[in-house]
Amino acid sequence: ECIVLSPEQGYPGILCLAFPGIPAEVLVRSLSDRDVFLSAGSACSSRRPKPSRVLAAMGIPAPRLAEAVRISVTPSIDPACAEPAAAIVLDVVRDLGRRPPGGYPRKGGKEHT
């Protein structure tokens, strides 16, 4: 499942999504291992470990705040590059979605349960 968190009137080059049950930091790290880069939370809070105050102010429910990832695109992105990246995102989300709750790798590669 994928939940679009971006407001309809938001900037068209930024897409905020949540994949229920998959922590944003886990998804970001797993995707970076496959050379796909996106960010956790909002741009205003990307360096803070706490949930984004900006997303909370937008009315995003608390459970989604820790799952929110941000994809930024520009008109110069070649669709030939975007489509394979989207396929990698789907593949990684499916893999992470099959793990038991809490069974995600921590920094350093060790799993926690």
Chimera marker file (.cmm) of the C-alpha trace (Angstrom):
<marker_set name="trace">
<marker id="1" x="0.000" y="0.000" z="0.000" r="1" g="1" b="0" radius="0.5"/>
<marker id="2" x="1.159" y="3.547" z="-0.757" r="1" g="1" b="0" radius="0.5"/>
<marker id="3" x="-0.419" y="6.660" z="0.725" r="1" g="1" b="0" radius="0.5"/>
<marker id="4" x="0.058" y="9.999" z="-1.025" r="1" g="1" b="0" radius="0.5"/>
<marker id="5" x="0.630" y="12.649" z="1.637" r="1" g="1" b="0" radius="0.5"/>
<marker id="6" x="1.278" y="15.582" z="-0.706" r="1" g="1" b="0" radius="0.5"/>
<marker id="7" x="-1.500" y="18.159" z="-0.781" r="1" g="1" b="0" radius="0.5"/>
<marker id="8" x="-3.286" y="18.597" z="-4.101" r="1" g="1" b="0" radius="0.5"/>
<marker id="9" x="-2.206" y="22.243" z="-4.227" r="1" g="1" b="0" radius="0.5"/>
<marker id="10" x="1.409" y="21.398" z="-3.315" r="1" g="1" b="0" radius="0.5"/>
<marker id="11" x="4.487" y="21.990" z="-5.421" r="1" g="1" b="0" radius="0.5"/>
<marker id="12" x="4.298" y="19.637" z="-8.423" r="1" g="1" b="0" radius="0.5"/>
<marker id="13" x="7.983" y="18.658" z="-8.219" r="1" g="1" b="0" radius="0.5"/>
<marker id="14" x="7.739" y="17.174" z="-4.729" r="1" g="1" b="0" radius="0.5"/>
<marker id="15" x="5.843" y="14.019" z="-3.882" r="1" g="1" b="0" radius="0.5"/>
<marker id="16" x="5.429" y="12.933" z="-0.269" r="1" g="1" b="0" radius="0.5"/>
<marker id="17" x="4.453" y="9.298" z="0.242" r="1" g="1" b="0" radius="0.5"/>
<marker id="18" x="4.096" y="6.815" z="3.083" r="1" g="1" b="0" radius="0.5"/>
<marker id="19" x="4.302" y="3.052" z="2.904" r="1" g="1" b="0" radius="0.5"/>
<marker id="20" x="2.442" y="1.817" z="6.021" r="1" g="1" b="0" radius="0.5"/>
<marker id="21" x="4.558" y="-0.330" z="8.301" r="1" g="1" b="0" radius="0.5"/>
<marker id="22" x="7.863" y="0.684" z="6.697" r="1" g="1" b="0" radius="0.5"/>
<marker id="23" x="9.853" y="3.298" z="8.624" r="1" g="1" b="0" radius="0.5"/>
<marker id="24" x="11.086" y="6.101" z="6.374" r="1" g="1" b="0" radius="0.5"/>
<marker id="25" x="14.708" y="5.805" z="7.508" r="1" g="1" b="0" radius="0.5"/>
<marker id="26" x="14.693" y="2.075" z="6.656" r="1" g="1" b="0" radius="0.5"/>
<marker id="27" x="13.267" y="2.727" z="3.195" r="1" g="1" b="0" radius="0.5"/>
<marker id="28" x="15.697" y="5.582" z="2.509" r="1" g="1" b="0" radius="0.5"/>
<marker id="29" x="18.679" y="3.450" z="3.564" r="1" g="1" b="0" radius="0.5"/>
<marker id="30" x="17.498" y="0.389" z="1.617" r="1" g="1" b="0" radius="0.5"/>
<marker id="31" x="16.961" y="2.439" z="-1.524" r="1" g="1" b="0" radius="0.5"/>
<marker id="32" x="20.311" y="4.210" z="-1.232" r="1" g="1" b="0" radius="0.5"/>
<marker id="33" x="21.934" y="0.756" z="-1.238" r="1" g="1" b="0" radius="0.5"/>
<marker id="34" x="20.414" y="0.395" z="-4.725" r="1" g="1" b="0" radius="0.5"/>
<marker id="35" x="21.431" y="3.913" z="-5.860" r="1" g="1" b="0" radius="0.5"/>
<marker id="36" x="17.942" y="5.416" z="-5.563" r="1" g="1" b="0" radius="0.5"/>
<marker id="37" x="17.915" y="8.477" z="-3.351" r="1" g="1" b="0" radius="0.5"/>
<marker id="38" x="14.985" y="10.079" z="-1.605" r="1" g="1" b="0" radius="0.5"/>
<marker id="39" x="14.510" y="11.803" z="1.728" r="1" g="1" b="0" radius="0.5"/>
<marker id="40" x="12.639" y="11.173" z="4.940" r="1" g="1" b="0" radius="0.5"/>
<marker id="41" x="10.031" y="13.628" z="6.220" r="1" g="1" b="0" radius="0.5"/>
<marker id="42" x="9.766" y="17.176" z="4.949" r="1" g="1" b="0" radius="0.5"/>
<marker id="43" x="12.575" y="19.347" z="3.607" r="1" g="1" b="0" radius="0.5"/>
<marker id="44" x="12.265" y="21.504" z="6.728" r="1" g="1" b="0" radius="0.5"/>
<marker id="45" x="13.054" y="18.571" z="9.008" r="1" g="1" b="0" radius="0.5"/>
<marker id="46" x="15.299" y="16.310" z="6.951" r="1" g="1" b="0" radius="0.5"/>
<marker id="47" x="18.208" y="16.585" z="9.418" r="1" g="1" b="0" radius="0.5"/>
<marker id="48" x="16.122" y="16.091" z="12.552" r="1" g="1" b="0" radius="0.5"/>
<marker id="49" x="15.450" y="12.643" z="14.013" r="1" g="1" b="0" radius="0.5"/>
<marker id="50" x="11.986" y="13.669" z="15.271" r="1" g="1" b="0" radius="0.5"/>
<marker id="51" x="8.831" y="13.532" z="13.129" r="1" g="1" b="0" radius="0.5"/>
<marker id="52" x="8.311" y="16.548" z="10.900" r="1" g="1" b="0" radius="0.5"/>
<marker id="53" x="6.374" y="19.441" z="12.464" r="1" g="1" b="0" radius="0.5"/>
<marker id="54" x="5.575" y="20.608" z="8.928" r="1" g="1" b="0" radius="0.5"/>
<marker id="55" x="3.885" y="17.328" z="8.002" r="1" g="1" b="0" radius="0.5"/>
<marker id="56" x="2.057" y="17.273" z="11.349" r="1" g="1" b="0" radius="0.5"/>
<marker id="57" x="0.791" y="20.817" z="10.676" r="1" g="1" b="0" radius="0.5"/>
<marker id="58" x="-0.498" y="19.588" z="7.311" r="1" g="1" b="0" radius="0.5"/>
<marker id="59" x="-2.706" y="17.152" z="9.219" r="1" g="1" b="0" radius="0.5"/>
<marker id="60" x="-0.705" y="14.005" z="8.480" r="1" g="1" b="0" radius="0.5"/>
<marker id="61" x="-1.680" y="11.355" z="11.072" r="1" g="1" b="0" radius="0.5"/>
<marker id="62" x="1.004" y="10.473" z="13.630" r="1" g="1" b="0" radius="0.5"/>
<marker id="63" x="1.551" y="6.883" z="12.398" r="1" g="1" b="0" radius="0.5"/>
<marker id="64" x="2.380" y="8.201" z="8.898" r="1" g="1" b="0" radius="0.5"/>
<marker id="65" x="4.894" y="10.806" z="10.078" r="1" g="1" b="0" radius="0.5"/>
<marker id="66" x="7.594" y="8.185" z="10.717" r="1" g="1" b="0" radius="0.5"/>
<marker id="67" x="6.891" y="6.571" z="7.327" r="1" g="1" b="0" radius="0.5"/>
<marker id="68" x="6.895" y="9.738" z="5.188" r="1" g="1" b="0" radius="0.5"/>
<marker id="69" x="9.398" y="9.906" z="2.338" r="1" g="1" b="0" radius="0.5"/>
<marker id="70" x="9.907" y="12.749" z="-0.103" r="1" g="1" b="0" radius="0.5"/>
<marker id="71" x="10.670" y="12.372" z="-3.788" r="1" g="1" b="0" radius="0.5"/>
<marker id="72" x="11.835" y="15.512" z="-5.573" r="1" g="1" b="0" radius="0.5"/>
<marker id="73" x="11.870" y="15.745" z="-9.348" r="1" g="1" b="0" radius="0.5"/>
<marker id="74" x="12.658" y="18.392" z="-11.920" r="1" g="1" b="0" radius="0.5"/>
<marker id="75" x="11.535" y="18.762" z="-15.546" r="1" g="1" b="0" radius="0.5"/>
<marker id="76" x="15.046" y="17.739" z="-16.600" r="1" g="1" b="0" radius="0.5"/>
<marker id="77" x="14.651" y="14.183" z="-15.247" r="1" g="1" b="0" radius="0.5"/>
<marker id="78" x="14.703" y="11.734" z="-18.104" r="1" g="1" b="0" radius="0.5"/>
<marker id="79" x="11.702" y="9.349" z="-17.954" r="1" g="1" b="0" radius="0.5"/>
<marker id="80" x="14.103" y="6.610" z="-19.035" r="1" g="1" b="0" radius="0.5"/>
<marker id="81" x="15.797" y="7.021" z="-15.624" r="1" g="1" b="0" radius="0.5"/>
<marker id="82" x="12.646" y="7.629" z="-13.573" r="1" g="1" b="0" radius="0.5"/>
<marker id="83" x="10.889" y="4.426" z="-14.616" r="1" g="1" b="0" radius="0.5"/>
<marker id="84" x="13.684" y="2.045" z="-13.481" r="1" g="1" b="0" radius="0.5"/>
<marker id="85" x="13.976" y="4.001" z="-10.212" r="1" g="1" b="0" radius="0.5"/>
<marker id="86" x="10.233" y="3.585" z="-9.617" r="1" g="1" b="0" radius="0.5"/>
<marker id="87" x="10.571" y="-0.159" z="-10.259" r="1" g="1" b="0" radius="0.5"/>
<marker id="88" x="13.360" y="-0.347" z="-7.668" r="1" g="1" b="0" radius="0.5"/>
<marker id="89" x="11.191" y="1.513" z="-5.141" r="1" g="1" b="0" radius="0.5"/>
<marker id="90" x="8.380" y="-1.005" z="-5.699" r="1" g="1" b="0" radius="0.5"/>
<marker id="91" x="10.784" y="-3.934" z="-5.365" r="1" g="1" b="0" radius="0.5"/>
<marker id="92" x="12.303" y="-2.623" z="-2.126" r="1" g="1" b="0" radius="0.5"/>
<marker id="93" x="8.883" y="-1.764" z="-0.640" r="1" g="1" b="0" radius="0.5"/>
<marker id="94" x="7.623" y="-5.265" z="-1.417" r="1" g="1" b="0" radius="0.5"/>
<marker id="95" x="10.716" y="-6.804" z="0.189" r="1" g="1" b="0" radius="0.5"/>
<marker id="96" x="10.462" y="-4.636" z="3.306" r="1" g="1" b="0" radius="0.5"/>
<marker id="97" x="6.721" y="-5.254" z="3.526" r="1" g="1" b="0" radius="0.5"/>
<marker id="98" x="7.356" y="-8.985" z="3.876" r="1" g="1" b="0" radius="0.5"/>
<marker id="99" x="9.500" y="-8.543" z="6.994" r="1" g="1" b="0" radius="0.5"/>
<marker id="100" x="8.002" y="-9.010" z="10.444" r="1" g="1" b="0" radius="0.5"/>
<marker id="101" x="7.374" y="-5.777" z="12.375" r="1" g="1" b="0" radius="0.5"/>
<marker id="102" x="10.675" y="-4.521" z="13.755" r="1" g="1" b="0" radius="0.5"/>
<marker id="103" x="12.679" y="-6.933" z="11.568" r="1" g="1" b="0" radius="0.5"/>
<marker id="104" x="14.473" y="-4.186" z="9.661" r="1" g="1" b="0" radius="0.5"/>
<marker id="105" x="18.232" y="-3.764" z="9.400" r="1" g="1" b="0" radius="0.5"/>
<marker id="106" x="19.781" y="-1.160" z="11.659" r="1" g="1" b="0" radius="0.5"/>
<marker id="107" x="22.699" y="0.979" z="10.639" r="1" g="1" b="0" radius="0.5"/>
<marker id="108" x="25.662" y="-1.339" z="10.368" r="1" g="1" b="0" radius="0.5"/>
<marker id="109" x="23.574" y="-4.119" z="8.795" r="1" g="1" b="0" radius="0.5"/>
<marker id="110" x="22.401" y="-5.862" z="11.974" r="1" g="1" b="0" radius="0.5"/>
<marker id="111" x="18.737" y="-6.827" z="12.136" r="1" g="1" b="0" radius="0.5"/>
<marker id="112" x="16.596" y="-6.032" z="15.119" r="1" g="1" b="0" radius="0.5"/>
<marker id="113" x="13.368" y="-7.746" z="16.067" r="1" g="1" b="0" radius="0.5"/>
<link id1="1" id2="2" r="1" g="1" b="0" radius="0.2"/>
<link id1="2" id2="3" r="1" g="1" b="0" radius="0.2"/>
<link id1="3" id2="4" r="1" g="1" b="0" radius="0.2"/>
<link id1="4" id2="5" r="1" g="1" b="0" radius="0.2"/>
<link id1="5" id2="6" r="1" g="1" b="0" radius="0.2"/>
<link id1="6" id2="7" r="1" g="1" b="0" radius="0.2"/>
<link id1="7" id2="8" r="1" g="1" b="0" radius="0.2"/>
<link id1="8" id2="9" r="1" g="1" b="0" radius="0.2"/>
<link id1="9" id2="10" r="1" g="1" b="0" radius="0.2"/>
<link id1="10" id2="11" r="1" g="1" b="0" radius="0.2"/>
<link id1="11" id2="12" r="1" g="1" b="0" radius="0.2"/>
<link id1="12" id2="13" r="1" g="1" b="0" radius="0.2"/>
<link id1="13" id2="14" r="1" g="1" b="0" radius="0.2"/>
<link id1="14" id2="15" r="1" g="1" b="0" radius="0.2"/>
<link id1="15" id2="16" r="1" g="1" b="0" radius="0.2"/>
<link id1="16" id2="17" r="1" g="1" b="0" radius="0.2"/>
<link id1="17" id2="18" r="1" g="1" b="0" radius="0.2"/>
<link id1="18" id2="19" r="1" g="1" b="0" radius="0.2"/>
<link id1="19" id2="20" r="1" g="1" b="0" radius="0.2"/>
<link id1="20" id2="21" r="1" g="1" b="0" radius="0.2"/>
<link id1="21" id2="22" r="1" g="1" b="0" radius="0.2"/>
<link id1="22" id2="23" r="1" g="1" b="0" radius="0.2"/>
<link id1="23" id2="24" r="1" g="1" b="0" radius="0.2"/>
<link id1="24" id2="25" r="1" g="1" b="0" radius="0.2"/>
<link id1="25" id2="26" r="1" g="1" b="0" radius="0.2"/>
<link id1="26" id2="27" r="1" g="1" b="0" radius="0.2"/>
<link id1="27" id2="28" r="1" g="1" b="0" radius="0.2"/>
<link id1="28" id2="29" r="1" g="1" b="0" radius="0.2"/>
<link id1="29" id2="30" r="1" g="1" b="0" radius="0.2"/>
<link id1="30" id2="31" r="1" g="1" b="0" radius="0.2"/>
<link id1="31" id2="32" r="1" g="1" b="0" radius="0.2"/>
<link id1="32" id2="33" r="1" g="1" b="0" radius="0.2"/>
<link id1="33" id2="34" r="1" g="1" b="0" radius="0.2"/>
<link id1="34" id2="35" r="1" g="1" b="0" radius="0.2"/>
<link id1="35" id2="36" r="1" g="1" b="0" radius="0.2"/>
<link id1="36" id2="37" r="1" g="1" b="0" radius="0.2"/>
<link id1="37" id2="38" r="1" g="1" b="0" radius="0.2"/>
<link id1="38" id2="39" r="1" g="1" b="0" radius="0.2"/>
<link id1="39" id2="40" r="1" g="1" b="0" radius="0.2"/>
<link id1="40" id2="41" r="1" g="1" b="0" radius="0.2"/>
<link id1="41" id2="42" r="1" g="1" b="0" radius="0.2"/>
<link id1="42" id2="43" r="1" g="1" b="0" radius="0.2"/>
<link id1="43" id2="44" r="1" g="1" b="0" radius="0.2"/>
<link id1="44" id2="45" r="1" g="1" b="0" radius="0.2"/>
<link id1="45" id2="46" r="1" g="1" b="0" radius="0.2"/>
<link id1="46" id2="47" r="1" g="1" b="0" radius="0.2"/>
<link id1="47" id2="48" r="1" g="1" b="0" radius="0.2"/>
<link id1="48" id2="49" r="1" g="1" b="0" radius="0.2"/>
<link id1="49" id2="50" r="1" g="1" b="0" radius="0.2"/>
<link id1="50" id2="51" r="1" g="1" b="0" radius="0.2"/>
<link id1="51" id2="52" r="1" g="1" b="0" radius="0.2"/>
<link id1="52" id2="53" r="1" g="1" b="0" radius="0.2"/>
<link id1="53" id2="54" r="1" g="1" b="0" radius="0.2"/>
<link id1="54" id2="55" r="1" g="1" b="0" radius="0.2"/>
<link id1="55" id2="56" r="1" g="1" b="0" radius="0.2"/>
<link id1="56" id2="57" r="1" g="1" b="0" radius="0.2"/>
<link id1="57" id2="58" r="1" g="1" b="0" radius="0.2"/>
<link id1="58" id2="59" r="1" g="1" b="0" radius="0.2"/>
<link id1="59" id2="60" r="1" g="1" b="0" radius="0.2"/>
<link id1="60" id2="61" r="1" g="1" b="0" radius="0.2"/>
<link id1="61" id2="62" r="1" g="1" b="0" radius="0.2"/>
<link id1="62" id2="63" r="1" g="1" b="0" radius="0.2"/>
<link id1="63" id2="64" r="1" g="1" b="0" radius="0.2"/>
<link id1="64" id2="65" r="1" g="1" b="0" radius="0.2"/>
<link id1="65" id2="66" r="1" g="1" b="0" radius="0.2"/>
<link id1="66" id2="67" r="1" g="1" b="0" radius="0.2"/>
<link id1="67" id2="68" r="1" g="1" b="0" radius="0.2"/>
<link id1="68" id2="69" r="1" g="1" b="0" radius="0.2"/>
<link id1="69" id2="70" r="1" g="1" b="0" radius="0.2"/>
<link id1="70" id2="71" r="1" g="1" b="0" radius="0.2"/>
<link id1="71" id2="72" r="1" g="1" b="0" radius="0.2"/>
<link id1="72" id2="73" r="1" g="1" b="0" radius="0.2"/>
<link id1="73" id2="74" r="1" g="1" b="0" radius="0.2"/>
<link id1="74" id2="75" r="1" g="1" b="0" radius="0.2"/>
<link id1="75" id2="76" r="1" g="1" b="0" radius="0.2"/>
<link id1="76" id2="77" r="1" g="1" b="0" radius="0.2"/>
<link id1="77" id2="78" r="1" g="1" b="0" radius="0.2"/>
<link id1="78" id2="79" r="1" g="1" b="0" radius="0.2"/>
<link id1="79" id2="80" r="1" g="1" b="0" radius="0.2"/>
<link id1="80" id2="81" r="1" g="1" b="0" radius="0.2"/>
<link id1="81" id2="82" r="1" g="1" b="0" radius="0.2"/>
<link id1="82" id2="83" r="1" g="1" b="0" radius="0.2"/>
<link id1="83" id2="84" r="1" g="1" b="0" radius="0.2"/>
<link id1="84" id2="85" r="1" g="1" b="0" radius="0.2"/>
<link id1="85" id2="86" r="1" g="1" b="0" radius="0.2"/>
<link id1="86" id2="87" r="1" g="1" b="0" radius="0.2"/>
<link id1="87" id2="88" r="1" g="1" b="0" radius="0.2"/>
<link id1="88" id2="89" r="1" g="1" b="0" radius="0.2"/>
<link id1="89" id2="90" r="1" g="1" b="0" radius="0.2"/>
<link id1="90" id2="91" r="1" g="1" b="0" radius="0.2"/>
<link id1="91" id2="92" r="1" g="1" b="0" radius="0.2"/>
<link id1="92" id2="93" r="1" g="1" b="0" radius="0.2"/>
<link id1="93" id2="94" r="1" g="1" b="0" radius="0.2"/>
<link id1="94" id2="95" r="1" g="1" b="0" radius="0.2"/>
<link id1="95" id2="96" r="1" g="1" b="0" radius="0.2"/>
<link id1="96" id2="97" r="1" g="1" b="0" radius="0.2"/>
<link id1="97" id2="98" r="1" g="1" b="0" radius="0.2"/>
<link id1="98" id2="99" r="1" g="1" b="0" radius="0.2"/>
<link id1="99" id2="100" r="1" g="1" b="0" radius="0.2"/>
<link id1="100" id2="101" r="1" g="1" b="0" radius="0.2"/>
<link id1="101" id2="102" r="1" g="1" b="0" radius="0.2"/>
<link id1="102" id2="103" r="1" g="1" b="0" radius="0.2"/>
<link id1="103" id2="104" r="1" g="1" b="0" radius="0.2"/>
<link id1="104" id2="105" r="1" g="1" b="0" radius="0.2"/>
<link id1="105" id2="106" r="1" g="1" b="0" radius="0.2"/>
<link id1="106" id2="107" r="1" g="1" b="0" radius="0.2"/>
<link id1="107" id2="108" r="1" g="1" b="0" radius="0.2"/>
<link id1="108" id2="109" r="1" g="1" b="0" radius="0.2"/>
<link id1="109" id2="110" r="1" g="1" b="0" radius="0.2"/>
<link id1="110" id2="111" r="1" g="1" b="0" radius="0.2"/>
<link id1="111" id2="112" r="1" g="1" b="0" radius="0.2"/>
<link id1="112" id2="113" r="1" g="1" b="0" radius="0.2"/>
</marker_set>
